Amino acid sequence: MRPDIYLLYLILRLLGRLPLRVLHGVGAAIGRFSLWRHGKTVRNTEVNLQIVRPDLDEPARKALLRQVMEESGKSITEIAKIWGNDAERVLELVREVRGEALMDEALAAGKGLIIAAPHLGCWELLNYWLCKKTPMAILYRPPRIAAVEQLLRKARGALAPEQVRAEGAGVRTLFKRLGAGGTVGILPDQKPREGEGQFAPFFGREALTMVLLPRLAARTGATVLFSFAERLPHGEGYRIHLLKAPEGLAEVDQLLACTALNEGVEACVRLAFAQYQWHYKRYSANDRPSPYG
């Protein structure tokens, strides 16, 4: 490991000793400061909130924007708690699990399980919890800075999932694992590359949506569950959610399948709306006008 990356790891270990409520308090302050700076992150969030919550008047939308940015700040500072401690100790922060029986039933059936985990809440904690339940492979794109991957592997420790690159060989690995009754995790709201997706409604507006997850479900017959780790207020910990996938997600028709996929993401987001990654340019595409300017 590079010396600078190792130093960052040590800093995370040191900051990880702070109480979660303190880290979340600092994160909320960072979020409020970003509002004052009004950079690209805030502007993109404003655009998305105008699209998905047209029912709100201006004061209500500003209040929601503040809440979203505070939660976004918490998602940054809580990483010190998640990566700066042993995974088993971090899992003590899980206060409640809703829908665990759905996962137990899917694992017992032995027909494969796909966990669709949106950019919502604390997905690093969710990784730990899922890997504690069962071995899992996740589809990912390598970080732009290669040395950061070393940090990820060391920080995640024994409960790290198998990381499968989002390319041909990696996708084949996912099919094989599901065919053998295993578990894979995918970010269902990750915008696919041009030509690899299907436009489908997401909170009332079409967004380029991945077709890989529906194809995996259709070809393997695996169960699909949506899941996220909700951040509880005042640094009290986290609540794990597991939800059934909407009907139609495994349809051959890509539009029907991708519409169902986005409905599943929406169902999760509605349970913890402000904790979604609303600064993501979810509605941008090369062949369509961008609402982000």
MIDOSE-1310 file (N, C-alpha, C; in nm, 2 decimals, decimal comma, always signed):
residues 293
mrpd	+0,08/-0,12/+0,00/+0,00/+0,00/+0,00/+0,09/+0,12/+0,00; +0,05/+0,22/-0,08/+0,13/+0,35/-0,09/+0,13/+0,42/+0,05; +0,24/+0,48/+0,08/+0,25/+0,55/+0,22/+0,13/+0,65/+0,24; +0,10/+0,73/+0,14/-0,01/+0,83/+0,15/-0,14/+0,76/+0,18
iyll	-0,17/+0,65/+0,11/-0,29/+0,58/+0,12/-0,30/+0,51/+0,26; -0,19/+0,46/+0,31/-0,18/+0,40/+0,44/-0,20/+0,51/+0,55; -0,15/+0,63/+0,53/-0,17/+0,74/+0,62/-0,32/+0,77/+0,63; -0,38/+0,77/+0,51/-0,53/+0,80/+0,51/-0,60/+0,69/+0,58
ylil	-0,56/+0,57/+0,57/-0,62/+0,46/+0,64/-0,61/+0,48/+0,80; -0,49/+0,52/+0,84/-0,47/+0,55/+0,98/-0,55/+0,66/+1,03; -0,57/+0,77/+0,95/-0,65/+0,88/+0,99/-0,80/+0,83/+1,00; -0,84/+0,75/+0,91/-0,98/+0,69/+0,92/-1,00/+0,61/+1,05
rllg	-0,90/+0,54/+1,09/-0,90/+0,46/+1,21/-0,91/+0,55/+1,33; -0,84/+0,66/+1,33/-0,84/+0,76/+1,44/-0,98/+0,82/+1,45; -1,03/+0,87/+1,33/-1,16/+0,94/+1,33/-1,27/+0,85/+1,36; -1,25/+0,72/+1,33/-1,35/+0,62/+1,36/-1,38/+0,60/+1,51
rlpl	-1,30/+0,65/+1,59/-1,32/+0,64/+1,74/-1,42/+0,74/+1,79; -1,45/+0,84/+1,70/-1,55/+0,94/+1,74/-1,69/+0,88/+1,74; -1,78/+0,93/+1,83/-1,92/+0,88/+1,83/-1,98/+0,92/+1,69; -2,07/+0,83/+1,65/-2,14/+0,85/+1,52/-2,22/+0,98/+1,52
rvlh	-2,28/+1,02/+1,63/-2,35/+1,15/+1,64/-2,26/+1,27/+1,61; -2,13/+1,26/+1,65/-2,04/+1,37/+1,63/-2,01/+1,37/+1,48; -1,98/+1,26/+1,42/-1,94/+1,25/+1,28/-2,06/+1,30/+1,19; -2,18/+1,26/+1,23/-2,30/+1,31/+1,16/-2,32/+1,46/+1,18
gvga	-2,29/+1,51/+1,30/-2,30/+1,65/+1,32/-2,21/+1,73/+1,23; -2,09/+1,68/+1,22/-1,99/+1,75/+1,14/-2,03/+1,74/+0,99; -2,08/+1,62/+0,95/-2,13/+1,60/+0,81/-2,24/+1,70/+0,78; -2,34/+1,71/+0,87/-2,45/+1,81/+0,85/-2,40/+1,95/+0,83
aigr	-2,30/+1,99/+0,91/-2,24/+2,12/+0,90/-2,17/+2,14/+0,76; -2,11/+2,03/+0,71/-2,04/+2,04/+0,58/-2,15/+2,06/+0,47; -2,26/+1,99/+0,49/-2,37/+2,00/+0,39/-2,43/+2,14/+0,39; -2,44/+2,21/+0,51/-2,49/+2,34/+0,51/-2,39/+2,44/+0,45
fslw	-2,27/+2,41/+0,47/-2,16/+2,50/+0,41/-2,17/+2,49/+0,26; -2,19/+2,37/+0,21/-2,20/+2,36/+0,06/-2,32/+2,44/+0,00; -2,42/+2,45/+0,08/-2,53/+2,54/+0,04/-2,49/+2,68/+0,02; -2,41/+2,73/+0,11/-2,35/+2,86/+0,10/-2,27/+2,88/-0,02
rhgk	-2,18/+2,78/-0,05/-2,09/+2,79/-0,16/-2,17/+2,78/-0,30; -2,28/+2,70/-0,29/-2,37/+2,68/-0,41/-2,29/+2,64/-0,53; -2,22/+2,53/-0,52/-2,14/+2,47/-0,63/-2,23/+2,38/-0,72; -2,16/+2,30/-0,80/-2,23/+2,21/-0,90/-2,31/+2,11/-0,82
tvrn	-2,26/+2,06/-0,71/-2,34/+1,96/-0,64/-2,47/+2,01/-0,60; -2,48/+2,13/-0,54/-2,60/+2,19/-0,50/-2,69/+2,22/-0,62; -2,63/+2,27/-0,73/-2,71/+2,31/-0,84/-2,78/+2,18/-0,91; -2,70/+2,08/-0,92/-2,76/+1,95/-0,97/-2,87/+1,90/-0,88
tevn	-2,85/+1,91/-0,75/-2,95/+1,87/-0,66/-3,08/+1,95/-0,67; -3,07/+2,08/-0,69/-3,18/+2,17/-0,71/-3,26/+2,12/-0,83; -3,19/+2,09/-0,94/-3,26/+2,05/-1,06/-3,33/+1,92/-1,04; -3,27/+1,83/-0,98/-3,34/+1,70/-0,95/-3,46/+1,71/-0,86
lqiv	-3,45/+1,80/-0,76/-3,57/+1,82/-0,67/-3,68/+1,89/-0,74; -3,65/+1,98/-0,84/-3,75/+2,04/-0,91/-3,83/+1,94/-1,00; -3,75/+1,84/-1,05/-3,81/+1,74/-1,14/-3,90/+1,64/-1,06; -3,84/+1,59/-0,95/-3,91/+1,48/-0,88/-4,02/+1,53/-0,77
rpdl	-4,01/+1,66/-0,73/-4,10/+1,71/-0,64/-4,16/+1,85/-0,69; -4,23/+1,84/-0,80/-4,29/+1,96/-0,86/-4,41/+2,01/-0,77; -4,45/+1,93/-0,68/-4,57/+1,97/-0,59/-4,53/+2,06/-0,48; -4,40/+2,08/-0,46/-4,36/+2,16/-0,35/-4,35/+2,31/-0,39
depa	-4,38/+2,40/-0,30/-4,36/+2,54/-0,33/-4,21/+2,57/-0,29; -4,17/+2,69/-0,32/-4,03/+2,73/-0,31/-3,98/+2,71/-0,17; -4,05/+2,76/-0,06/-3,99/+2,75/+0,07/-3,98/+2,60/+0,11; -4,08/+2,52/+0,07/-4,07/+2,37/+0,11/-3,95/+2,31/+0,03
rkal	-3,93/+2,35/-0,09/-3,82/+2,28/-0,17/-3,69/+2,33/-0,11; -3,68/+2,45/-0,07/-3,55/+2,49/-0,01/-3,52/+2,42/+0,12; -3,63/+2,40/+0,20/-3,61/+2,32/+0,33/-3,57/+2,18/+0,30; -3,63/+2,12/+0,19/-3,59/+1,98/+0,15/-3,44/+1,98/+0,10
lrqv	-3,41/+2,08/+0,02/-3,27/+2,09/-0,03/-3,17/+2,10/+0,09; -3,20/+2,17/+0,19/-3,11/+2,18/+0,31/-3,10/+2,04/+0,37; -3,21/+1,97/+0,39/-3,21/+1,84/+0,45/-3,13/+1,74/+0,37; -3,14/+1,75/+0,23/-3,07/+1,66/+0,14/-2,92/+1,69/+0,15
mees	-2,88/+1,81/+0,16/-2,74/+1,84/+0,16/-2,68/+1,80/+0,30; -2,75/+1,81/+0,40/-2,71/+1,77/+0,53/-2,68/+1,62/+0,53; -2,78/+1,54/+0,47/-2,76/+1,40/+0,47/-2,64/+1,36/+0,38; -2,62/+1,44/+0,27/-2,51/+1,41/+0,18/-2,38/+1,43/+0,26
gksi	-2,37/+1,53/+0,34/-2,25/+1,56/+0,42/-2,23/+1,44/+0,52; -2,34/+1,39/+0,58/-2,33/+1,28/+0,67/-2,27/+1,15/+0,60; -2,31/+1,14/+0,48/-2,26/+1,02/+0,40/-2,11/+1,02/+0,38; -2,05/+1,14/+0,39/-1,91/+1,16/+0,37/-1,84/+1,13/+0,51
teia	-1,88/+1,19/+0,61/-1,81/+1,18/+0,74/-1,84/+1,04/+0,81; -1,95/+0,98/+0,78/-1,97/+0,85/+0,84/-1,88/+0,74/+0,79; -1,82/+0,76/+0,68/-1,72/+0,67/+0,62/-1,61/+0,64/+0,72; -1,57/+0,74/+0,80/-1,47/+0,72/+0,90/-1,51/+0,62/+1,00
kiwg	-1,64/+0,62/+1,04/-1,69/+0,52/+1,13/-1,70/+0,38/+1,07; -1,74/+0,37/+0,94/-1,75/+0,24/+0,88/-1,62/+0,18/+0,84; -1,53/+0,26/+0,78/-1,40/+0,21/+0,74/-1,30/+0,22/+0,85; -1,32/+0,29/+0,95/-1,22/+0,31/+1,05/-1,24/+0,22/+1,17
ndae	-1,33/+0,12/+1,16/-1,35/+0,02/+1,26/-1,36/-0,12/+1,20; -1,34/-0,22/+1,28/-1,36/-0,36/+1,23/-1,51/-0,38/+1,20; -1,53/-0,46/+1,09/-1,67/-0,47/+1,04/-1,76/-0,52/+1,15; -1,72/-0,62/+1,23/-1,81/-0,68/+1,33/-1,86/-0,57/+1,43
rvle	-1,76/-0,48/+1,46/-1,80/-0,37/+1,55/-1,89/-0,27/+1,49; -1,87/-0,24/+1,36/-1,96/-0,15/+1,29/-2,10/-0,20/+1,28; -2,12/-0,33/+1,27/-2,25/-0,39/+1,26/-2,33/-0,38/+1,39; -2,27/-0,34/+1,50/-2,34/-0,31/+1,62/-2,42/-0,19/+1,60
lvre	-2,40/-0,11/+1,50/-2,48/+0,01/+1,48/-2,61/-0,02/+1,41; -2,63/-0,14/+1,36/-2,76/-0,18/+1,30/-2,86/-0,20/+1,42; -2,96/-0,11/+1,42/-3,06/-0,12/+1,53/-3,18/-0,20/+1,49; -3,21/-0,21/+1,36/-3,33/-0,28/+1,32/-3,31/-0,33/+1,18
vrge	-3,38/-0,44/+1,15/-3,38/-0,50/+1,01/-3,52/-0,53/+0,98; -3,57/-0,47/+0,87/-3,70/-0,49/+0,82/-3,70/-0,57/+0,69; -3,77/-0,68/+0,68/-3,77/-0,76/+0,57/-3,67/-0,87/+0,56; -3,60/-0,90/+0,67/-3,49/-1,00/+0,67/-3,55/-1,14/+0,63
almd	-3,67/-1,17/+0,66/-3,73/-1,30/+0,63/-3,73/-1,32/+0,48; -3,75/-1,21/+0,40/-3,74/-1,22/+0,25/-3,61/-1,27/+0,20; -3,50/-1,22/+0,27/-3,37/-1,27/+0,23/-3,35/-1,41/+0,27; -3,39/-1,45/+0,39/-3,37/-1,58/+0,44/-3,45/-1,68/+0,35
eala	-3,56/-1,65/+0,30/-3,64/-1,73/+0,21/-3,57/-1,75/+0,08; -3,52/-1,64/+0,03/-3,45/-1,65/-0,10/-3,32/-1,73/-0,09; -3,25/-1,72/+0,02/-3,12/-1,80/+0,03/-3,16/-1,94/+0,05; -3,26/-1,97/+0,12/-3,30/-2,11/+0,14/-3,35/-2,18/+0,02
agkg	-3,41/-2,10/-0,08/-3,46/-2,15/-0,20/-3,34/-2,20/-0,29; -3,22/-2,14/-0,28/-3,11/-2,18/-0,35/-3,11/-2,15/-0,50; -3,20/-2,06/-0,54/-3,21/-2,03/-0,69/-3,14/-1,90/-0,73; -3,06/-1,85/-0,64/-2,98/-1,72/-0,67/-3,06/-1,60/-0,62
liia	-2,98/-1,50/-0,58/-3,04/-1,38/-0,52/-2,96/-1,26/-0,57; -3,04/-1,16/-0,62/-2,98/-1,03/-0,67/-3,03/-0,93/-0,57; -2,93/-0,86/-0,51/-2,96/-0,75/-0,42/-2,94/-0,62/-0,50; -3,05/-0,55/-0,52/-3,05/-0,42/-0,59/-3,04/-0,31/-0,48
aphl	-2,92/-0,25/-0,47/-2,89/-0,15/-0,36/-2,87/-0,01/-0,42; -2,97/+0,08/-0,42/-2,96/+0,21/-0,48/-2,86/+0,30/-0,40; -2,83/+0,41/-0,46/-2,74/+0,51/-0,39/-2,82/+0,58/-0,28; -2,84/+0,51/-0,18/-2,93/+0,56/-0,07/-2,88/+0,52/+0,06
gcwe	-2,88/+0,61/+0,16/-2,84/+0,58/+0,29/-2,69/+0,54/+0,30; -2,65/+0,45/+0,38/-2,51/+0,41/+0,40/-2,49/+0,27/+0,33; -2,45/+0,27/+0,20/-2,44/+0,14/+0,13/-2,31/+0,07/+0,18; -2,21/+0,13/+0,24/-2,09/+0,06/+0,29/-2,13/-0,03/+0,41
llny	-2,22/+0,02/+0,49/-2,26/-0,06/+0,61/-2,35/-0,17/+0,55; -2,43/-0,14/+0,45/-2,52/-0,25/+0,39/-2,43/-0,36/+0,34; -2,32/-0,33/+0,28/-2,23/-0,43/+0,23/-2,18/-0,52/+0,34; -2,15/-0,47/+0,45/-2,10/-0,55/+0,57/-2,22/-0,64/+0,61
wlck	-2,34/-0,58/+0,62/-2,45/-0,66/+0,68/-2,48/-0,78/+0,58; -2,48/-0,75/+0,45/-2,51/-0,85/+0,35/-2,41/-0,96/+0,35; -2,28/-0,92/+0,36/-2,17/-1,02/+0,35/-2,17/-1,10/+0,48; -2,22/-1,05/+0,59/-2,23/-1,13/+0,71/-2,34/-1,24/+0,70
ktpm	-2,44/-1,21/+0,62/-2,55/-1,30/+0,59/-2,50/-1,41/+0,50; -2,43/-1,38/+0,39/-2,39/-1,47/+0,29/-2,28/-1,42/+0,20; -2,19/-1,50/+0,15/-2,09/-1,46/+0,05/-2,16/-1,39/-0,07; -2,10/-1,28/-0,11/-2,16/-1,20/-0,22/-2,06/-1,14/-0,31
aily	-2,10/-1,13/-0,44/-2,02/-1,06/-0,54/-2,09/-0,93/-0,58; -2,02/-0,82/-0,59/-2,08/-0,70/-0,63/-2,02/-0,65/-0,76; -2,10/-0,59/-0,85/-2,05/-0,53/-0,97/-2,01/-0,39/-0,95; -1,89/-0,36/-0,99/-1,84/-0,22/-0,96/-1,75/-0,17/-1,07
rppr	-1,73/-0,04/-1,07/-1,63/+0,02/-1,16/-1,51/+0,06/-1,08; -1,39/+0,03/-1,12/-1,27/+0,06/-1,04/-1,26/+0,21/-1,02; -1,21/+0,26/-0,90/-1,19/+0,40/-0,88/-1,09/+0,46/-0,98; -1,11/+0,59/-1,01/-1,02/+0,65/-1,10/-0,87/+0,65/-1,05
iaav	-0,85/+0,66/-0,92/-0,72/+0,65/-0,87/-0,70/+0,51/-0,82; -0,61/+0,43/-0,89/-0,59/+0,29/-0,86/-0,56/+0,26/-0,72; -0,48/+0,35/-0,65/-0,44/+0,32/-0,52/-0,55/+0,32/-0,42; -0,66/+0,39/-0,45/-0,78/+0,40/-0,36/-0,84/+0,26/-0,35
eqll	-0,82/+0,17/-0,45/-0,88/+0,04/-0,44/-0,81/-0,04/-0,33; -0,68/-0,01/-0,31/-0,61/-0,08/-0,20/-0,67/-0,04/-0,07; -0,70/+0,09/-0,05/-0,77/+0,14/+0,07/-0,90/+0,07/+0,09; -0,98/+0,06/-0,02/-1,11/-0,01/+0,00/-1,09/-0,15/+0,05
rkar	-1,00/-0,22/-0,01/-0,98/-0,36/+0,03/-0,94/-0,38/+0,17; -0,85/-0,29/+0,22/-0,80/-0,30/+0,35/-0,90/-0,26/+0,45; -0,98/-0,15/+0,42/-1,08/-0,10/+0,51/-1,20/-0,19/+0,53; -1,24/-0,26/+0,42/-1,35/-0,35/+0,42/-1,32/-0,48/+0,50
gala	-1,20/-0,52/+0,50/-1,15/-0,63/+0,58/-1,22/-0,76/+0,54; -1,25/-0,84/+0,64/-1,29/-0,98/+0,62/-1,43/-0,99/+0,56; -1,51/-0,89/+0,58/-1,65/-0,89/+0,53/-1,66/-0,82/+0,39; -1,55/-0,81/+0,32/-1,56/-0,74/+0,19/-1,62/-0,84/+0,09
peqv	-1,71/-0,79/+0,00/-1,76/-0,87/-0,10/-1,66/-0,90/-0,21; -1,68/-1,00/-0,29/-1,60/-1,02/-0,41/-1,63/-0,90/-0,51; -1,53/-0,83/-0,56/-1,56/-0,72/-0,65/-1,54/-0,77/-0,79; -1,64/-0,76/-0,87/-1,65/-0,80/-1,01/-1,65/-0,68/-1,10
raeg	-1,56/-0,66/-1,19/-1,56/-0,54/-1,27/-1,67/-0,54/-1,37; -1,72/-0,43/-1,40/-1,83/-0,41/-1,49/-1,79/-0,42/-1,64; -1,75/-0,54/-1,68/-1,71/-0,57/-1,81/-1,75/-0,71/-1,85; -1,72/-0,75/-1,97/-1,77/-0,88/-2,02/-1,74/-1,00/-1,93
agvr	-1,61/-1,02/-1,88/-1,58/-1,13/-1,80/-1,65/-1,12/-1,66; -1,66/-1,00/-1,61/-1,73/-0,98/-1,48/-1,87/-1,01/-1,49; -1,94/-0,97/-1,60/-2,08/-1,01/-1,61/-2,10/-1,16/-1,62; -2,01/-1,23/-1,69/-2,02/-1,37/-1,70/-2,01/-1,44/-1,56
tlfk	-1,92/-1,38/-1,48/-1,90/-1,42/-1,34/-2,03/-1,41/-1,26; -2,11/-1,30/-1,28/-2,24/-1,29/-1,21/-2,34/-1,39/-1,26; -2,34/-1,42/-1,39/-2,43/-1,52/-1,43/-2,40/-1,66/-1,37; -2,27/-1,69/-1,37/-2,23/-1,82/-1,31/-2,26/-1,83/-1,16
rlga	-2,24/-1,72/-1,09/-2,27/-1,72/-0,95/-2,42/-1,74/-0,92; -2,50/-1,67/-1,00/-2,64/-1,68/-0,98/-2,69/-1,82/-1,02; -2,63/-1,88/-1,13/-2,67/-2,01/-1,17/-2,64/-2,11/-1,07; -2,54/-2,09/-0,98/-2,50/-2,18/-0,88/-2,57/-2,15/-0,75
ggtv	-2,67/-2,06/-0,75/-2,75/-2,03/-0,63/-2,69/-1,92/-0,54; -2,59/-1,85/-0,59/-2,52/-1,75/-0,51/-2,59/-1,62/-0,51; -2,52/-1,52/-0,45/-2,58/-1,38/-0,43/-2,49/-1,28/-0,50; -2,55/-1,19/-0,57/-2,48/-1,08/-0,63/-2,55/-0,94/-0,59
gilp	-2,47/-0,84/-0,59/-2,52/-0,71/-0,56/-2,49/-0,61/-0,67; -2,59/-0,53/-0,70/-2,58/-0,43/-0,81/-2,64/-0,30/-0,77; -2,58/-0,19/-0,82/-2,64/-0,06/-0,80/-2,74/-0,04/-0,91; -2,87/-0,05/-0,88/-2,97/-0,04/-0,99/-2,99/+0,09/-1,06
dqkp	-2,94/+0,20/-0,99/-2,96/+0,33/-1,04/-2,83/+0,39/-1,10; -2,73/+0,30/-1,12/-2,61/+0,34/-1,19/-2,64/+0,37/-1,34; -2,61/+0,49/-1,38/-2,64/+0,52/-1,52/-2,55/+0,43/-1,62; -2,61/+0,36/-1,71/-2,53/+0,28/-1,80/-2,46/+0,36/-1,91
rege	-2,37/+0,30/-1,97/-2,30/+0,36/-2,09/-2,40/+0,38/-2,20; -2,38/+0,48/-2,28/-2,47/+0,50/-2,40/-2,48/+0,37/-2,48; -2,59/+0,33/-2,52/-2,61/+0,21/-2,60/-2,63/+0,09/-2,52; -2,62/+0,10/-2,39/-2,63/-0,02/-2,30/-2,75/-0,01/-2,20
gqfa	-2,84/+0,09/-2,23/-2,95/+0,11/-2,14/-3,08/+0,13/-2,22; -3,19/+0,15/-2,14/-3,32/+0,17/-2,19/-3,38/+0,29/-2,11; -3,44/+0,38/-2,19/-3,51/+0,50/-2,12/-3,64/+0,45/-2,06; -3,66/+0,48/-1,93/-3,77/+0,44/-1,85/-3,80/+0,55/-1,75
pffg	-3,93/+0,56/-1,71/-3,97/+0,67/-1,62/-3,91/+0,65/-1,48; -3,85/+0,76/-1,42/-3,80/+0,76/-1,29/-3,85/+0,88/-1,22; -3,94/+0,87/-1,13/-4,01/+0,98/-1,06/-4,07/+1,08/-1,17; -4,13/+1,02/-1,27/-4,21/+1,09/-1,36/-4,14/+1,15/-1,48
real	-4,01/+1,12/-1,49/-3,93/+1,17/-1,61/-3,84/+1,05/-1,66; -3,82/+1,04/-1,79/-3,75/+0,93/-1,84/-3,60/+0,95/-1,81; -3,54/+0,84/-1,77/-3,40/+0,83/-1,73/-3,34/+0,71/-1,80; -3,21/+0,72/-1,84/-3,14/+0,60/-1,90/-3,12/+0,50/-1,79
tmvl	-3,17/+0,38/-1,81/-3,17/+0,28/-1,70/-3,10/+0,15/-1,75; -3,03/+0,09/-1,65/-2,96/-0,03/-1,69/-3,05/-0,15/-1,73; -3,01/-0,23/-1,82/-3,08/-0,35/-1,86/-3,02/-0,47/-1,81; -2,90/-0,46/-1,75/-2,83/-0,58/-1,70/-2,90/-0,65/-1,59
lprl	-2,95/-0,58/-1,49/-3,01/-0,64/-1,38/-3,14/-0,72/-1,42; -3,23/-0,66/-1,50/-3,34/-0,74/-1,55/-3,30/-0,86/-1,63; -3,20/-0,85/-1,71/-3,15/-0,96/-1,79/-3,10/-1,07/-1,70; -3,03/-1,04/-1,60/-2,98/-1,14/-1,50/-3,10/-1,21/-1,44
aart	-3,20/-1,13/-1,40/-3,32/-1,19/-1,33/-3,39/-1,28/-1,43; -3,41/-1,24/-1,56/-3,49/-1,31/-1,65/-3,42/-1,44/-1,69; -3,29/-1,44/-1,71/-3,21/-1,56/-1,76/-3,18/-1,66/-1,65; -3,17/-1,61/-1,52/-3,13/-1,70/-1,42/-3,25/-1,75/-1,33
gatv	-3,36/-1,67/-1,33/-3,47/-1,70/-1,24/-3,44/-1,66/-1,10; -3,34/-1,58/-1,07/-3,30/-1,54/-0,94/-3,40/-1,45/-0,88; -3,41/-1,45/-0,74/-3,50/-1,36/-0,67/-3,43/-1,22/-0,67; -3,51/-1,12/-0,68/-3,45/-0,98/-0,67/-3,51/-0,91/-0,55
lfsf	-3,43/-0,86/-0,46/-3,47/-0,78/-0,35/-3,40/-0,65/-0,35; -3,47/-0,54/-0,32/-3,41/-0,41/-0,31/-3,38/-0,39/-0,16; -3,26/-0,32/-0,14/-3,21/-0,31/+0,00/-3,13/-0,18/+0,02; -3,14/-0,12/+0,14/-3,06/-0,01/+0,17/-3,05/+0,00/+0,32
aerl	-2,95/+0,08/+0,37/-2,93/+0,10/+0,51/-2,97/+0,25/+0,54; -3,08/+0,27/+0,61/-3,13/+0,40/+0,64/-3,06/+0,46/+0,76; -3,02/+0,58/+0,75/-2,95/+0,65/+0,85/-3,05/+0,71/+0,95; -3,04/+0,66/+1,08/-3,13/+0,71/+1,18/-3,09/+0,85/+1,23
phge	-3,18/+0,93/+1,29/-3,15/+1,06/+1,33/-3,06/+1,06/+1,46; -2,99/+1,17/+1,48/-2,91/+1,19/+1,60/-2,80/+1,09/+1,62; -2,75/+1,03/+1,51/-2,64/+0,93/+1,52/-2,68/+0,81/+1,60; -2,81/+0,77/+1,59/-2,85/+0,66/+1,67/-2,81/+0,52/+1,61
gyri	-2,78/+0,53/+1,48/-2,74/+0,40/+1,41/-2,81/+0,39/+1,28; -2,84/+0,27/+1,24/-2,90/+0,24/+1,10/-3,01/+0,14/+1,11; -3,10/+0,15/+1,01/-3,20/+0,05/+0,99/-3,19/-0,01/+0,85; -3,18/-0,14/+0,85/-3,17/-0,21/+0,72/-3,30/-0,24/+0,66
hllk	-3,32/-0,22/+0,54/-3,45/-0,25/+0,47/-3,43/-0,35/+0,36; -3,52/-0,44/+0,35/-3,52/-0,54/+0,23/-3,66/-0,54/+0,18; -3,68/-0,51/+0,05/-3,81/-0,50/-0,01/-3,82/-0,59/-0,13; -3,94/-0,65/-0,16/-3,97/-0,73/-0,28/-3,96/-0,64/-0,40
apeg	-3,91/-0,70/-0,51/-3,91/-0,63/-0,64/-4,04/-0,62/-0,70; -4,07/-0,51/-0,77/-4,20/-0,49/-0,83/-4,23/-0,60/-0,94; -4,35/-0,63/-0,97/-4,38/-0,72/-1,07/-4,33/-0,67/-1,21; -4,28/-0,76/-1,29/-4,24/-0,72/-1,42/-4,09/-0,70/-1,44
laev	-4,02/-0,70/-1,33/-3,88/-0,67/-1,35/-3,80/-0,77/-1,43; -3,85/-0,90/-1,44/-3,78/-1,00/-1,52/-3,85/-1,02/-1,66; -3,93/-0,92/-1,70/-3,99/-0,93/-1,83/-3,89/-0,92/-1,94; -3,92/-0,98/-2,06/-3,83/-0,97/-2,17/-3,83/-0,83/-2,23
dqll	-3,95/-0,77/-2,23/-3,97/-0,64/-2,28/-3,88/-0,54/-2,19; -3,78/-0,48/-2,25/-3,69/-0,39/-2,18/-3,76/-0,28/-2,11; -3,85/-0,21/-2,18/-3,92/-0,10/-2,12/-4,00/-0,14/-2,00; -4,07/-0,25/-2,01/-4,15/-0,30/-1,89/-4,06/-0,33/-1,77
acta	-3,95/-0,40/-1,81/-3,85/-0,45/-1,70/-3,78/-0,33/-1,64; -3,74/-0,23/-1,72/-3,67/-0,12/-1,66/-3,76/-0,02/-1,59; -3,89/-0,02/-1,63/-3,99/+0,06/-1,55/-4,01/+0,00/-1,41; -4,02/-0,13/-1,41/-4,03/-0,20/-1,28/-3,90/-0,18/-1,19
lneg	-3,79/-0,18/-1,26/-3,66/-0,16/-1,18/-3,66/-0,02/-1,12; -3,70/+0,08/-1,19/-3,71/+0,21/-1,14/-3,81/+0,23/-1,03; -3,92/+0,16/-1,04/-4,03/+0,16/-0,94/-3,97/+0,10/-0,81; -3,89/+0,00/-0,82/-3,82/-0,06/-0,70/-3,73/+0,04/-0,63
veac	-3,66/+0,12/-0,71/-3,57/+0,22/-0,66/-3,65/+0,33/-0,59; -3,76/+0,37/-0,66/-3,85/+0,47/-0,60/-3,91/+0,43/-0,47; -3,95/+0,31/-0,46/-4,00/+0,26/-0,33/-3,91/+0,27/-0,22; -3,78/+0,24/-0,25/-3,68/+0,26/-0,14/-3,66/+0,41/-0,11
vrla	-3,65/+0,49/-0,21/-3,62/+0,63/-0,19/-3,73/+0,70/-0,11; -3,85/+0,66/-0,13/-3,97/+0,72/-0,05/-3,96/+0,69/+0,10; -3,88/+0,59/+0,13/-3,87/+0,55/+0,28/-3,77/+0,64/+0,35; -3,68/+0,70/+0,27/-3,57/+0,79/+0,32/-3,53/+0,89/+0,22
faqy	-3,63/+0,97/+0,18/-3,61/+1,06/+0,06/-3,48/+1,14/+0,06; -3,46/+1,21/+0,17/-3,34/+1,30/+0,18/-3,21/+1,23/+0,17; -3,21/+1,10/+0,19/-3,08/+1,03/+0,20/-3,04/+0,97/+0,06; -3,12/+1,00/-0,04/-3,08/+0,96/-0,18/-2,97/+1,05/-0,23
qwhy	-2,89/+1,00/-0,32/-2,78/+1,08/-0,38/-2,84/+1,17/-0,49; -2,91/+1,27/-0,45/-2,98/+1,36/-0,55/-2,89/+1,45/-0,63; -2,76/+1,45/-0,60/-2,67/+1,54/-0,68/-2,62/+1,46/-0,81; -2,66/+1,34/-0,82/-2,62/+1,25/-0,93/-2,70/+1,30/-1,06
krys	-2,63/+1,31/-1,17/-2,70/+1,36/-1,29/-2,78/+1,24/-1,35; -2,88/+1,20/-1,29/-2,96/+1,08/-1,33/-3,03/+1,10/-1,46; -3,06/+1,23/-1,50/-3,14/+1,25/-1,62/-3,06/+1,30/-1,74; -2,93/+1,29/-1,73/-2,85/+1,33/-1,84/-2,83/+1,21/-1,94
andr	-2,82/+1,24/-2,07/-2,79/+1,14/-2,17/-2,73/+1,22/-2,29; -2,64/+1,15/-2,36/-2,57/+1,22/-2,48/-2,67/+1,26/-2,59; -2,77/+1,18/-2,61/-2,86/+1,21/-2,72/-2,99/+1,29/-2,69; -2,99/+1,34/-2,56/-3,11/+1,42/-2,52/-3,06/+1,55/-2,45
pspy	-3,14/+1,65/-2,45/-3,10/+1,78/-2,38/-3,09/+1,75/-2,23; -2,99/+1,81/-2,17/-2,96/+1,79/-2,03/-3,03/+1,90/-1,95; -3,10/+1,86/-1,84/-3,17/+1,96/-1,76/-3,07/+2,03/-1,67; -2,94/+1,99/-1,67/-2,84/+2,04/-1,58/-2,77/+2,16/-1,64
g	-2,79/+2,20/-1,76/-2,73/+2,31/-1,82/-2,59/+2,28/-1,88
